[in-house]
Amino acid sequence: MNEHGRHAMETMKKHDPEAFAQIADPETHFSMLGEEIQQAIWDLSEELTPTRGSEPPLEYIGLVNMAKLRAREMVYQEMIYAGLPPEPEDMEPGSATREDGQD
């Protein structure tokens, strides 16, 4: 299982344990999902990587690395986080307002 599959498995186990418990073979499921995520990241990072211009080599490497990070963020959102149940809103005591607008 690659790092993406491990991340997806740990995230689901923590944030949606009921759905995780219904997966018959988590190792296989998340191994396959990790491979799909990796491919999606590669594909999207190629799309996001700018064409090499006249910038210095290290600047271009930075642009390529940023494209990879952005692709990972977008793919994780779509393939891991979007399927999780919403988190309950964390409200600090005293920060809630009453329905009639008075504190």
Rosetta blueprint (number, residue, H / E / L):
1 M L
2 N L
3 E H
4 H H
5 G H
6 R H
7 H H
8 A H
9 M H
10 E H
11 T H
12 M H
13 K H
14 K H
15 H H
16 D L
17 P H
18 E H
19 A H
20 F H
21 A H
22 Q L
23 I L
24 A L
25 D L
26 P H
27 E H
28 T H
29 H H
30 F H
31 S H
32 M H
33 L H
34 G H
35 E H
36 E H
37 I H
38 Q H
39 Q H
40 A H
41 I H
42 W H
43 D H
44 L H
45 S H
46 E H
47 E H
48 L H
49 T L
50 P L
51 T L
52 R L
53 G L
54 S L
55 E L
56 P L
57 P H
58 L H
59 E H
60 Y H
61 I H
62 G H
63 L H
64 V H
65 N H
66 M H
67 A H
68 K H
69 L H
70 R H
71 A H
72 R H
73 E H
74 M H
75 V H
76 Y H
77 Q H
78 E H
79 M H
80 I L
81 Y H
82 A H
83 G H
84 L L
85 P L
86 P L
87 E L
88 P L
89 E L
90 D L
91 M L
92 E L
93 P L
94 G L
95 S L
96 A L
97 T L
98 R L
99 E L
100 D L
101 G L
102 Q L
103 D L
